[in-house]
């Protein structure tokens, strides 16, 4: 082969190499490998944040004298035009360019010429993607926080309305003591309140800027990391360049939050599913949150809570996926980390959908108060109240417990609740029982007696709902 022909062949090969790293290579990447290693089909959703980070980086480069004002103006104008193209759906994404970053950079160079090639000065795709994900996830956390607050608001307001609606409280799914529906709803809210706290903690820890860490060791250019950190509204730059580009613990922490949140919502879903069944009939869900059966015309299936319960496994799986992804990686960046995005993206989408569904559905719950009340009368739910009454007469609690146990055994045999027994029937178990016992054996008396912070007395439920609503409203 002549040297001129060889040179021409080499040049032809290099034109098909990736422009960001092709100089080292003598042949193009295999077509399958190009598809296998590309991430643009899913990481393109980072485009707004990639452009946001690039504008901040370019502005910093201009500030320190690496770019001129004219070059900065051209870069910003080009990036903004590309953002408009992507928004309108006119942008042509290329798998050959691997990812969102190189697609945008190549489009910028095509639009403004060699000035576009200067944008990547002093950074790497390693710190670029670490920054993009943080920017994207920070925005998603803020949006999820609003949805979570909306769900809590609707839940708290319903709790206040139902503060005196009596229902059975359960342990082991057996009737335990009477509570109010409002009290039960506020228990759900306490779970969500802790979830909101975890979400804010996660946001605080991810809000450090890795831009400037470059590939792994920093850069020789005179960059100002505080400048880019401030312009992107981060709290501060990250402290160590190796760690900056290699860890995804902020994504893992978010998925841990999501798993706990969905676990809580799954527990709520389980109760909603039980309560809508013919065996309970405690609540009704509006038709818009349910579906029917193709063969059984009487069915009204609680599909929304069932799907939320099911999606918990999906989110838990994403958490395990990210934990496994990171567990054996040496410092610094590895290609493995490309696998962080799809689990994280799907977790965010799933959490947002579940919260939106619950925020619409929970306030629309209708309580079947009579059914709840009658259910609370079954199962000797005021047995503990009778024991407490006996303790008040001077009987040791363990003795009182045994006395009431015998009374319950009698009630089972006679098919009578404690509140339905006559005084003559009750005194056969203890002569300390007087006529005033009936004030504590009623459901209303039982819930009203728990008149302390955290108790189920309606006055306490109202007060707790007011405090909870004020807390959510002040965010």
C-alpha positions in Angstrom: 0.0 0.0 0.0 1.4 3.4 -0.9 2.0 5.9 1.8 -0.5 8.3 0.3 -3.2 5.6 0.2 -2.5 4.5 3.7 -2.7 8.0 4.9 -6.1 8.4 3.1 -7.3 5.2 4.7 -6.2 6.3 8.2 -7.9 9.6 7.7 -11.2 7.9 6.7 -11.1 5.7 9.8 -10.5 8.6 12.1 -13.5 10.5 10.7 -15.7 7.8 12.1 -14.1 7.9 15.6 -15.6 9.7 18.5 -14.4 13.2 18.4 -14.0 13.5 22.1 -11.5 10.7 22.5 -10.7 9.2 19.0 -7.1 10.5 18.7 -5.8 7.5 20.6 -7.6 4.9 18.5 -6.8 3.3 15.1 -10.3 1.9 14.4 -13.8 2.9 15.1 -15.8 1.3 17.9 -17.8 -1.8 16.9 -21.4 -0.8 16.0 -22.8 -3.1 18.7 -20.4 -1.8 21.3 -21.4 1.8 20.4 -25.0 0.9 21.1 -24.1 -1.1 24.2 -22.0 1.7 25.8 -24.1 4.7 24.8 -26.3 6.3 27.3 -28.0 9.1 25.3 -31.3 7.2 25.0 -31.9 7.8 28.7 -29.5 10.5 29.9 -30.8 13.0 27.5 -33.3 14.0 30.2 -30.4 15.8 31.8 -30.0 18.2 28.9 -31.4 21.3 30.8 -29.0 20.7 33.7 -26.1 19.9 31.4 -26.6 23.2 29.6 -27.0 25.0 32.9 -23.7 23.6 34.2 -22.0 24.4 30.9 -23.1 28.0 31.0 -21.8 28.3 34.6 -18.5 26.7 33.6 -18.0 28.9 30.6 -18.8 32.0 32.7 -16.2 31.0 35.2 -13.6 30.4 32.4 -14.3 33.9 31.2 -14.0 35.3 34.7 -10.5 33.8 35.1 -9.4 34.8 31.6 -9.5 31.5 29.8 -12.3 32.7 27.5 -12.9 36.1 26.1 -16.2 38.0 26.5 -16.9 37.4 22.8 -16.3 33.7 23.1 -18.5 33.5 26.2 -21.3 35.3 24.4 -21.1 32.9 21.5 -21.1 29.8 23.8 -24.1 30.9 25.8 -26.0 31.9 22.7 -25.3 28.6 21.1 -26.2 26.6 24.2 -29.5 28.5 24.6 -30.3 27.8 20.9 -29.6 24.1 21.4 -31.8 24.0 24.5 -34.7 25.5 22.4 -34.1 22.9 19.7 -34.3 20.1 22.2 -37.4 21.5 23.9 -39.1 21.7 20.5 -38.2 18.2 19.6 -36.1 19.3 16.6 -32.7 18.2 18.0 -31.2 15.1 16.3 -29.7 12.8 19.0 -26.8 10.6 17.9 -25.8 7.3 19.6 -22.4 7.6 18.0 -21.8 10.6 20.3 -22.5 8.3 23.3 -24.2 10.7 25.7 -26.1 13.9 26.3 -22.9 15.8 27.0 -21.1 15.0 23.7 -24.3 15.4 21.7 -24.7 19.0 23.0 -21.0 19.8 22.7 -20.9 18.5 19.1 -24.0 20.5 18.2 -22.4 23.6 19.8 -19.2 23.2 17.8 -21.2 22.7 14.6 -23.2 25.9 15.4 -20.4 28.3 16.5 -17.2 26.7 15.2 -14.0 26.1 17.0 -15.1 28.3 19.9 -17.4 25.5 20.9 -14.4 23.2 21.4 -13.1 25.5 24.2 -16.1 24.9 26.4 -14.6 21.7 27.8 -11.4 23.4 29.0 -10.7 22.5 32.6 -13.4 19.9 33.1 -14.1 16.2 32.2 -17.3 14.3 31.5 -16.7 12.8 34.9 -17.2 16.0 36.9 -19.7 17.2 34.3 -22.1 14.2 34.8 -21.7 14.3 38.5 -22.8 17.9 38.5 -25.6 17.3 36.1 -27.1 14.5 38.2 -26.9 16.6 41.3 -28.6 19.6 39.6 -31.3 17.3 38.2 -32.0 15.4 41.4 -32.0 18.7 43.4 -34.9 20.0 41.2 -36.7 16.7 41.5 -36.3 16.6 45.3 -37.9 20.1 45.4 -40.8 18.9 43.2 -41.3 15.8 45.3 -41.2 17.9 48.5 -44.2 19.9 47.2 -46.1 16.7 46.3 -45.4 15.2 49.7 -46.6 18.4 51.4 -49.8 18.4 49.3 -50.5 14.8 50.4 -49.8 15.7 54.0 -52.1 18.7 53.8 -55.0 16.8 52.4 -54.4 14.0 55.0 -54.3 16.4 57.9 -57.4 18.3 56.9 -59.3 15.0 56.6 -58.0 14.0 60.0 -59.4 17.1 61.5 -62.8 16.5 60.0 -62.8 12.9 61.2 -61.4 13.7 64.7 -64.3 12.2 66.5 -65.1 9.4 64.1 -64.7 6.2 66.2 -63.2 3.1 64.7 -61.4 0.0 66.1 -57.7 0.2 66.6 -55.9 -3.0 65.8 -52.9 -5.0 66.9 -52.1 -8.2 65.1 -55.1 -7.2 62.9 -57.3 -8.0 65.9 -59.5 -5.5 67.6 -57.5 -3.8 70.4 -58.9 -0.5 71.6 -61.1 2.2 70.1 -59.4 5.1 68.3 -60.7 7.8 66.0 -60.2 7.8 62.2 -58.6 11.2 62.5 -56.1 9.8 65.0 -55.3 7.0 62.5 -54.8 9.4 59.7 -52.4 11.5 61.8 -50.4 8.3 62.4 -49.9 8.1 58.6 -48.9 11.8 58.6 -46.2 11.2 61.2 -44.7 8.6 58.8 -44.7 11.1 56.0 -43.3 13.9 58.2 -40.3 11.8 58.9 -40.0 11.0 55.2 -40.0 14.7 54.4 -37.2 15.2 56.9 -35.2 12.5 55.2 -35.8 14.1 51.8 -34.4 17.4 53.1 -31.4 15.7 54.6 -30.7 14.1 51.3 -30.9 17.5 49.5 -28.5 19.0 51.9 -25.8 16.4 51.4 -26.0 16.4 47.6 -25.9 20.2 47.3 -22.1 20.3 46.9 -20.6 21.2 43.5 -18.2 18.6 41.9 -17.5 20.8 38.9 -13.8 21.4 38.6 -12.7 18.0 39.9 -12.2 17.2 36.2 -11.4 13.5 35.5 -10.2 12.7 39.0 -7.3 15.0 40.0 -8.5 18.5 39.3 -7.1 20.7 36.5 -4.0 22.8 35.8 -6.2 25.7 34.6 -6.7 28.6 37.0 -10.4 27.8 37.7 -12.5 29.3 40.4 -14.6 26.5 41.9 -16.4 28.9 44.3 -17.6 30.9 41.3 -19.3 27.9 39.6 -20.6 26.6 42.9 -22.3 29.9 43.7 -23.7 30.4 40.2 -25.3 27.0 40.3 -26.7 27.6 43.8 -24.7 24.9 45.5 -23.7 25.4 49.1 -20.0 24.9 48.4 -17.6 23.0 46.1 -16.8 19.4 47.0 -13.6 18.9 48.9 -11.9 16.0 47.2 -11.6 15.5 43.4 -11.4 11.7 43.6 -14.5 11.4 45.6 -16.3 14.1 43.6 -16.4 12.1 40.4 -16.7 8.6 41.8 -19.4 8.3 44.4 -23.1 8.2 43.9 -24.1 7.9 47.6 -26.4 10.9 47.1 -28.4 8.9 44.6 -28.4 5.9 46.9 -29.6 8.1 49.8 -32.4 9.4 47.7 -33.4 5.9 46.7 -33.3 4.9 50.4 -35.6 7.8 51.2 -37.9 6.6 48.3 -37.9 3.0 49.6 -38.9 4.1 53.1 -41.6 6.5 51.7 -43.0 3.8 49.4 -42.9 1.3 52.3 -45.0 3.7 54.4 -47.4 4.3 51.4 -47.6 0.5 50.9 -48.8 0.1 54.5 -51.4 2.8 54.0 -52.4 1.1 50.8 -52.8 -2.2 52.6 -55.2 -0.6 55.0 -57.2 1.2 52.3 -57.5 -2.1 50.4 -58.8 -3.9 53.5 -61.1 -1.0 54.5 -62.8 -0.9 51.1 -63.5 -4.7 51.1 -67.0 -6.1 51.8 -65.6 -7.6 55.0 -64.7 -4.2 56.5 -66.6 -1.5 54.5 -64.9 1.2 56.6 -64.4 3.6 53.7 -65.5 4.4 50.1 -63.1 5.5 47.4 -64.4 7.6 44.6 -65.0 5.7 41.4 -62.2 7.6 39.6 -59.6 5.9 41.7 -61.0 2.4 41.1 -61.7 0.0 38.2 -64.1 -2.8 37.5 -64.0 -6.4 36.4 -64.4 -7.6 32.8 -66.4 -10.6 34.1 -67.8 -9.7 37.5 -70.1 -6.6 37.2 -70.3 -6.0 41.0 -66.6 -5.4 41.4 -65.0 -2.1 42.4 -61.3 -2.7 42.6 -59.0 -0.3 44.6 -56.4 -0.2 41.8 -54.6 2.9 42.9 -53.6 1.7 46.3 -52.9 -1.8 44.9 -50.5 -0.3 42.3 -48.7 1.8 45.0 -48.3 -1.3 47.1 -46.9 -3.1 44.1 -44.5 -0.3 43.0 -42.8 -0.5 46.4 -41.0 -3.6 45.3 -39.9 -1.8 42.2 -38.4 1.1 44.2 -36.8 -1.2 46.7 -35.2 -3.1 43.8 -33.6 0.2 42.5 -32.1 0.8 45.9 -30.5 -2.6 45.9 -29.3 -2.1 42.3 -27.5 1.1 43.2 -26.0 -0.3 46.4 -24.7 -3.3 44.4 -23.5 -1.0 41.6 -21.2 0.9 44.0 -20.1 -1.9 46.4 -16.9 -3.0 44.6 -15.8 0.0 42.7 -12.2 1.3 43.2 -11.6 5.0 43.0 -12.2 7.0 40.9 -14.7 7.0 38.0 -15.7 3.7 36.3 -18.0 3.0 33.4 -20.2 1.0 35.9 -21.5 4.4 37.0 -23.4 4.8 33.8 -25.8 2.3 35.3 -26.8 4.7 38.1 -29.2 6.7 35.9 -32.0 4.4 34.9 -32.7 3.2 38.4 -32.5 6.7 39.8 -34.7 8.1 37.0 -37.4 5.4 37.4 -37.4 5.9 41.2 -38.0 9.6 40.8 -40.8 9.0 38.2 -42.4 6.3 40.4 -42.3 8.4 43.6 -43.8 11.4 41.8 -46.6 9.3 40.3 -47.5 7.6 43.6 -47.5 10.9 45.6 -49.7 12.6 43.0 -52.2 9.7 43.0 -52.3 9.7 46.9 -52.5 13.5 47.1 -55.7 13.4 44.9 -57.2 10.3 46.5 -56.7 10.6 50.3 -58.8 13.8 50.7 -61.6 12.2 48.8 -62.0 9.3 51.1 -65.5 8.9 52.6 -65.7 7.3 56.0 -68.6 4.9 56.7 -68.9 6.1 60.3 -71.7 3.8 61.4 -69.8 0.7 60.1 -66.7 1.8 61.9 -68.5 2.5 65.1 -70.2 -0.9 65.1 -66.9 -2.6 64.3 -65.4 -0.9 67.3 -68.1 -2.3 69.6 -67.1 -5.8 68.6 -64.0 -7.5 70.0 -64.2 -6.1 73.6 -62.3 -3.0 72.6 -62.9 -1.4 76.0 -61.5 -4.2 78.0 -58.4 -2.2 78.9 -60.6 0.6 80.1 -62.3 -1.7 82.5 -58.9 -2.9 83.8 -57.9 0.8 84.3 -61.2 1.4 86.1 -60.4 -1.5 88.5 -56.9 -0.2 89.1 -58.5 3.1 90.1 -60.3 1.3 92.9 -57.0 0.0 94.3 -56.8 -3.4 92.6 -53.2 -4.2 91.3 -53.1 -4.1 87.5 -52.2 -7.8 87.1 -55.2 -8.8 89.2 -57.4 -6.3 87.3 -56.1 -7.9 84.0 -57.2 -11.4 85.2 -60.7 -10.1 86.3 -61.3 -8.5 83.0 -60.1 -11.6 81.2 -62.8 -13.6 83.0 -65.4 -11.0 82.1 -64.4 -11.2 78.4 -64.6 -15.0 78.5 -68.2 -14.7 80.0 -69.0 -12.2 77.2 -67.8 -14.5 74.5 -70.0 -17.3 75.9 -73.0 -15.0 76.2 -72.3 -13.1 73.0 -72.3 -9.8 74.9 -69.9 -6.9 74.7 -68.7 -5.5 78.1 -70.8 -2.4 77.5 -73.9 -4.5 77.0 -73.6 -6.4 80.3 -75.7 -5.3 83.3 -74.2 -4.1 86.5 -75.3 -7.4 88.1 -73.3 -9.4 85.5 -70.2 -7.3 86.0 -70.1 -7.3 89.8 -69.8 -11.1 89.7 -66.2 -10.6 88.6 -65.4 -7.9 91.2 -67.4 -6.2 93.9 -65.4 -3.0 93.2 -67.4 -2.4 90.1 -70.0 0.3 90.6 -72.6 2.0 88.4 -70.1 4.6 87.2 -68.3 1.9 85.2 -70.5 2.5 82.2 -68.9 5.9 81.6 -65.6 4.1 80.7 -67.1 1.2 78.9 -68.7 3.3 76.1 -66.6 3.9 73.0 -66.9 7.7 73.4 -65.7 7.5 77.0 -62.8 5.3 76.0 -61.4 7.6 73.4 -62.1 10.7 75.4 -60.1 9.3 78.3 -56.9 9.4 76.3 -56.7 13.1 76.7 -53.0 13.9 76.4 -50.5 14.8 73.6 -50.4 11.9 71.2 -53.7 10.4 72.6 -56.8 9.6 70.6 -59.2 12.0 72.4 -61.0 14.1 69.8 -59.9 17.3 71.4 -56.3 16.1 71.2 -56.7 14.9 67.6 -58.0 18.4 66.6 -55.1 20.1 68.3 -52.6 17.7 66.8 -54.0 18.3 63.3 -53.7 22.0 63.8 -50.1 21.7 64.8 -49.3 19.4 61.9 -51.0 21.7 59.4 -49.1 24.7 60.7 -45.8 22.8 60.3 -46.5 21.7 56.7 -47.8 25.2 55.8 -44.7 26.9 57.1 -42.3 25.0 54.8 
